[in-house]
Amino acid sequence: MVTDAPEPRRRGGPLLVPALSALMVLLLAAGWLMSARLVDGVPALAVASGRTAASFLAISVIAALRTRSWPDVRKGFGRPGGFLLLAFLGFFAYYSGTLLGIGRIGASRVGLIVSLLPCVTFVIGIVAFGERGTVRKVCGTLLAVAAACGYAVADGSGGEEAAGGTLLAGVLLALGGTFTYALYGYVYRQRMADISPLAALPAITGAGAVMLGLTTAVLVPMGGVTAADWGGVALLGAGLTAPVFLISHELILRKGPLYTSAVALVVPFLIRLGEWALGWAGPPGPVVLVLIVACSAGVWLTVGGSRRARPPATGSGTTDDTGRPAGMPRMRGTS
């Protein structure tokens, strides 16, 4: 069961956790908005591969500077079956699905669908791993899914409203990416729970970058992509995605995964407000705001509110995809 008890006290002043929380949600929202802008002119798979490669380079540099992590880094690279499967689930499938989804239904819709991650994880746990459900969690999952579906239909943010077929395709792509990311959490717990995320991430992100890069090279024409476009993709990966990996895991260590989940529920609001501020969409109406609140409430019910139990077995380090969004099974995972 996912827990929210804090780890033993770590260094840092009383303002560190609020500061990290604010920085994480701002980086997450900025990453979604920047992804939406990039996929307007750059193929989604190219954005996914470049973003992952830049994240790999940034995290690898940090891991290389921390010499005490080198033995665990070697251990991570010594598990090819594990890091290849994780790279496929958490980077290739997740980023492909969500970025292709953004190109069809916009960042705010995809962001809200990705916020269903704890609910999807809960369903997978019951169906595939024999975990127990409760009335509260079932009701929360149903509420969150219904609100997210209603929002996808009701809100036409990000330009012209998607036609029926495009809307359905975008929703399914985003849900598919979210589903694989939920599986990633379980696999990470099984394959990499004994080493820190910072040590495991170089192997995982490196393999993900290779998978996405090869797919992009074979399937995607790159003639129209400019140097400025690649600079934006690099900034997205190294400047936004990699820091979110690291900050989210620091928050998991300090406050637990449920706290991190609760904080991440602010992100869909920020994305929608950001689209309005940037002139990409009109102001959100009352129905849209009610649906976002209802989805957030459903996710909160699913992850269990503020109930406390044993401390989570988490390591130091970072989801997406996105830090590991909260609601993940108890693990040392990444985002």
C-alpha positions as CSV (number, residue, x, y, z in Angstrom):
1,M,0.0,0.0,0.0
2,V,1.3,3.5,-0.7
3,T,2.2,5.3,2.4
4,D,2.9,8.9,3.3
5,A,5.0,8.7,6.5
6,P,8.2,10.8,6.2
7,E,11.6,9.4,6.3
8,P,14.0,10.3,9.2
9,R,14.8,14.0,9.3
10,R,17.0,15.2,6.4
11,R,19.0,18.4,6.3
12,G,17.4,21.6,5.2
13,G,15.4,24.5,6.7
14,P,11.7,24.6,7.3
15,L,11.1,26.4,4.0
16,L,13.0,23.8,1.9
17,V,10.0,21.4,1.4
18,P,7.6,24.2,0.4
19,A,10.2,25.7,-1.9
20,L,10.9,22.3,-3.6
21,S,7.1,21.6,-3.9
22,A,6.5,25.0,-5.6
23,L,9.5,24.5,-7.9
24,M,8.4,21.0,-8.9
25,V,4.8,22.0,-9.9
26,L,6.1,25.0,-11.8
27,L,8.7,22.9,-13.7
28,L,6.0,20.2,-14.4
29,A,3.5,22.8,-15.8
30,A,6.3,24.5,-17.8
31,G,7.3,21.2,-19.2
32,W,3.8,20.4,-20.4
33,L,3.4,23.8,-21.9
34,M,6.8,23.7,-23.6
35,S,6.0,20.2,-25.0
36,A,2.8,21.6,-26.4
37,R,4.6,24.4,-28.2
38,L,7.4,22.1,-29.5
39,V,5.1,19.5,-31.0
40,D,3.4,22.2,-33.0
41,G,6.6,22.3,-35.2
42,V,8.6,19.3,-34.3
43,P,7.5,15.7,-34.7
44,A,6.3,14.3,-31.3
45,L,8.7,11.3,-31.5
46,A,11.6,13.7,-32.1
47,V,10.7,15.7,-29.1
48,A,10.4,12.5,-27.0
49,S,13.8,11.2,-28.2
50,G,15.6,14.6,-27.8
51,R,14.0,15.2,-24.4
52,T,15.1,11.8,-23.1
53,A,18.6,12.1,-24.5
54,A,19.0,15.5,-22.8
55,S,17.7,14.1,-19.5
56,F,20.1,11.2,-19.8
57,L,23.1,13.5,-20.3
58,A,22.1,15.8,-17.4
59,I,21.4,13.0,-14.9
60,S,24.6,11.1,-16.0
61,V,26.7,14.2,-15.3
62,I,25.2,14.5,-11.8
63,A,25.7,10.8,-11.2
64,A,29.3,11.0,-12.4
65,L,30.0,13.9,-10.0
66,R,28.8,11.8,-7.1
67,T,31.5,9.2,-6.9
68,R,29.7,7.3,-4.1
69,S,27.0,6.4,-6.6
70,W,29.3,4.8,-9.1
71,P,29.0,1.2,-7.7
72,D,25.2,1.4,-7.9
73,V,25.4,2.9,-11.4
74,R,27.4,-0.1,-12.5
75,K,24.9,-2.4,-10.9
76,G,22.1,-0.7,-12.8
77,F,23.9,-1.1,-16.1
78,G,24.5,-4.8,-15.2
79,R,20.7,-5.5,-15.3
80,P,19.9,-5.2,-19.1
81,G,16.6,-7.0,-18.9
82,G,15.4,-4.7,-16.2
83,F,16.6,-1.3,-17.6
84,L,15.5,-2.2,-21.1
85,L,12.0,-3.0,-20.0
86,L,11.8,0.1,-17.8
87,A,13.1,2.2,-20.6
88,F,10.3,0.9,-22.9
89,L,7.5,1.4,-20.3
90,G,8.6,4.7,-18.7
91,F,10.2,6.5,-21.6
92,F,9.5,5.1,-25.0
93,A,5.8,4.2,-24.5
94,Y,5.0,7.0,-22.0
95,Y,6.6,9.9,-23.9
96,S,5.4,8.6,-27.2
97,G,1.8,8.4,-26.0
98,T,1.6,11.6,-24.1
99,L,3.5,13.8,-26.7
100,L,1.5,12.3,-29.6
101,G,-1.6,13.0,-27.5
102,I,-0.6,16.6,-26.9
103,G,-0.5,17.1,-30.7
104,R,-4.1,16.0,-30.9
105,I,-5.9,17.2,-27.8
106,G,-3.6,19.8,-26.2
107,A,-1.4,19.9,-23.1
108,S,-4.1,20.6,-20.5
109,R,-6.2,17.6,-21.5
110,V,-3.2,15.3,-21.5
111,G,-2.0,16.7,-18.2
112,L,-5.3,15.9,-16.6
113,I,-5.3,12.4,-18.0
114,V,-1.8,11.8,-16.7
115,S,-3.0,13.0,-13.3
116,L,-5.1,9.8,-13.3
117,L,-1.8,7.8,-12.8
118,P,-2.6,6.9,-9.2
119,C,-6.0,5.6,-10.2
120,V,-4.6,3.6,-13.1
121,T,-2.0,2.2,-10.7
122,F,-4.7,1.2,-8.3
123,V,-6.7,-0.6,-11.0
124,I,-3.6,-2.5,-12.2
125,G,-2.7,-3.5,-8.7
126,I,-6.2,-5.0,-8.1
127,V,-6.4,-6.8,-11.5
128,A,-2.8,-8.0,-12.0
129,F,-1.1,-8.0,-8.6
130,G,-3.9,-9.0,-6.2
131,E,-3.9,-5.8,-4.2
132,R,-7.0,-5.0,-2.1
133,G,-9.4,-2.2,-3.0
134,T,-11.7,-0.2,-0.8
135,V,-15.0,1.5,-1.5
136,R,-13.3,4.9,-1.1
137,K,-10.6,4.1,-3.6
138,V,-13.1,2.6,-6.1
139,C,-15.4,5.6,-5.8
140,G,-12.4,8.0,-6.1
141,T,-11.2,6.2,-9.3
142,L,-14.6,6.3,-10.9
143,L,-15.0,10.0,-10.0
144,A,-11.5,10.9,-11.4
145,V,-12.0,9.0,-14.7
146,A,-15.5,10.4,-15.2
147,A,-14.3,14.0,-14.6
148,A,-11.2,13.6,-16.8
149,C,-13.4,12.3,-19.7
150,G,-15.9,15.1,-19.2
151,Y,-13.1,17.6,-19.2
152,A,-11.6,16.2,-22.5
153,V,-15.0,16.7,-24.1
154,A,-15.9,20.0,-22.5
155,D,-12.7,22.0,-22.8
156,G,-11.5,23.2,-26.2
157,S,-8.2,24.7,-25.0
158,G,-5.2,25.0,-27.2
159,G,-6.7,26.2,-30.4
160,E,-9.4,24.6,-32.5
161,E,-11.5,22.0,-30.7
162,A,-10.5,18.5,-31.7
163,A,-12.9,16.6,-34.0
164,G,-14.4,13.4,-32.7
165,G,-11.9,11.0,-34.1
166,T,-8.9,13.1,-33.2
167,L,-10.2,13.6,-29.7
168,L,-10.6,9.9,-29.2
169,A,-7.2,9.1,-30.6
170,G,-5.5,11.7,-28.4
171,V,-7.3,10.5,-25.3
172,L,-6.4,6.9,-26.0
173,L,-2.7,7.8,-26.7
174,A,-2.5,9.7,-23.4
175,L,-4.3,6.9,-21.5
176,G,-2.0,4.4,-23.1
177,G,1.1,6.3,-22.0
178,T,-0.3,6.7,-18.5
179,F,-1.0,2.9,-18.3
180,T,2.6,2.0,-19.3
181,Y,3.9,4.5,-16.7
182,A,1.8,2.8,-14.1
183,L,3.3,-0.5,-15.0
184,Y,6.7,1.1,-14.9
185,G,6.2,1.7,-11.2
186,Y,5.6,-2.0,-10.4
187,V,8.5,-3.1,-12.6
188,Y,10.8,-0.6,-11.1
189,R,9.9,-1.8,-7.6
190,Q,10.7,-5.4,-8.7
191,R,13.9,-4.8,-10.7
192,M,15.7,-1.7,-9.2
193,A,14.4,-1.1,-5.7
194,D,17.8,-1.9,-4.1
195,I,19.6,1.0,-5.8
196,S,19.0,4.7,-5.7
197,P,17.1,6.4,-8.6
198,L,20.1,8.6,-9.4
199,A,22.1,5.4,-9.9
200,A,19.5,3.6,-11.9
201,L,18.4,6.5,-14.1
202,P,21.5,6.7,-16.4
203,A,20.9,3.1,-17.7
204,I,17.1,3.6,-18.0
205,T,17.1,7.0,-19.6
206,G,20.0,6.0,-21.9
207,A,18.2,3.0,-23.2
208,G,15.0,5.0,-23.6
209,A,16.9,7.6,-25.6
210,V,18.3,4.9,-27.9
211,M,14.9,3.3,-28.4
212,L,13.2,6.7,-29.2
213,G,16.2,7.9,-31.3
214,L,16.2,4.8,-33.5
215,T,12.4,4.9,-34.0
216,T,12.6,8.6,-34.8
217,A,15.4,8.1,-37.3
218,V,13.5,5.3,-39.1
219,L,9.9,6.7,-39.1
220,V,10.1,10.5,-38.8
221,P,11.3,12.9,-41.5
222,M,13.5,15.5,-39.8
223,G,14.1,17.9,-42.7
224,G,12.0,20.7,-41.2
225,V,13.5,20.7,-37.7
226,T,15.8,23.7,-37.1
227,A,18.7,24.2,-34.7
228,A,16.4,26.4,-32.6
229,D,13.9,23.5,-32.3
230,W,16.6,21.2,-31.1
231,G,17.7,23.8,-28.6
232,G,14.2,23.9,-27.2
233,V,14.0,20.1,-27.0
234,A,17.4,20.1,-25.2
235,L,16.2,22.8,-22.7
236,L,13.0,20.8,-22.1
237,G,15.0,17.6,-21.3
238,A,17.9,19.0,-19.3
239,G,16.3,22.2,-17.9
240,L,12.8,20.9,-17.0
241,T,12.5,17.1,-17.1
242,A,15.7,16.1,-15.4
243,P,15.3,18.5,-12.4
244,V,11.7,17.2,-11.9
245,F,13.1,13.7,-11.7
246,L,15.4,14.7,-8.9
247,I,13.1,17.1,-7.0
248,S,10.2,14.7,-6.9
249,H,12.2,11.9,-5.4
250,E,13.7,14.3,-2.8
251,L,10.1,15.1,-1.8
252,I,9.2,11.4,-1.6
253,L,12.2,11.0,0.7
254,R,11.2,13.9,2.9
255,K,7.4,13.8,2.9
256,G,6.3,10.5,1.2
257,P,4.6,9.7,-2.1
258,L,1.1,10.8,-1.1
259,Y,2.3,14.3,-0.3
260,T,4.0,14.4,-3.7
261,S,0.8,13.2,-5.4
262,A,-1.2,15.9,-3.7
263,V,1.2,18.6,-4.8
264,A,1.2,17.3,-8.4
265,L,-2.6,17.7,-8.5
266,V,-2.0,21.5,-8.9
267,V,-0.4,21.0,-12.2
268,P,-3.5,20.6,-14.5
269,F,-4.7,24.0,-13.1
270,L,-1.4,25.6,-13.8
271,I,-1.3,24.2,-17.4
272,R,-4.8,25.5,-18.1
273,L,-4.1,28.9,-16.6
274,G,-0.8,29.0,-18.5
275,E,-2.6,28.3,-21.8
276,W,-4.9,31.2,-21.0
277,A,-2.0,33.6,-20.0
278,L,-0.1,32.7,-23.2
279,G,-3.1,33.3,-25.4
280,W,-3.4,29.7,-26.6
281,A,-6.9,29.4,-25.1
282,G,-9.7,31.4,-23.6
283,P,-10.3,31.6,-19.8
284,P,-11.5,28.4,-18.3
285,G,-15.2,28.4,-17.7
286,P,-17.0,27.2,-14.5
287,V,-17.7,23.7,-15.9
288,V,-14.0,23.2,-16.8
289,L,-13.0,24.3,-13.3
290,V,-15.5,22.0,-11.6
291,L,-14.3,19.1,-13.7
292,I,-10.6,19.7,-12.8
293,V,-11.5,20.0,-9.1
294,A,-13.6,16.8,-9.4
295,C,-10.8,14.9,-11.0
296,S,-8.3,16.1,-8.4
297,A,-10.7,15.1,-5.6
298,G,-11.1,11.6,-7.2
299,V,-7.3,11.1,-7.4
300,W,-7.0,12.3,-3.7
301,L,-9.6,9.7,-2.6
302,T,-7.8,7.0,-4.6
303,V,-4.4,7.7,-3.1
304,G,-5.9,7.6,0.4
305,G,-5.8,11.2,1.7
306,S,-3.5,11.9,4.6
307,R,-3.6,8.5,6.3
308,R,-0.2,7.4,7.5
309,A,1.5,4.0,7.7
310,R,5.0,2.7,7.5
311,P,7.7,4.8,5.8
312,P,7.9,4.2,2.1
313,A,11.0,2.4,0.8
314,T,12.3,5.1,-1.4
315,G,15.7,6.0,-2.5
316,S,17.4,9.3,-3.3
317,G,17.0,10.8,-6.7
318,T,14.3,12.1,-9.0
319,T,8.3,10.6,-13.3
320,D,6.6,11.3,-17.2
321,D,7.1,12.0,-17.4
322,T,7.1,12.8,-16.0
323,G,9.2,12.4,-11.4
324,R,7.3,9.5,-10.2
325,P,3.9,10.9,-9.8
326,A,2.5,10.0,-6.5
327,G,0.2,7.2,-6.0
328,M,2.9,4.8,-7.2
329,P,3.4,1.6,-5.3
330,R,5.9,1.8,-2.5
331,M,9.3,1.8,-4.3
332,R,12.5,3.6,-5.1
333,G,11.2,4.6,-8.5
334,T,11.6,7.5,-10.8
335,S,9.5,9.7,-13.0
